[in-house]
């Protein structure tokens, strides 16, 4: 029974993480779009809209995968660590 609760907490936490990742990615895309506008790209042009979309999608994917990458890195045995 405790395993079911732990799984639901994990799924719920990951869904909240995905929501936060989407918000951060959108803000990053808009920020990059604003910076591009300052450098002369018109904000209503297709290039600017594409840039915003690409930055947002790449940011979201990276943030969505980050918990799995960190879990894998943090769970390595100490015997593999050199030093």
Buried (B, 14 or more C-beta within 10 A) or exposed (E): EEEEEEEEEEEEEBEEBBEEBBEBBBEBBEEBBEEBBEEEBEEEEEEBEEBBEEBBEEBBEEBBEEBEEEEEEEEEEEEEEEE
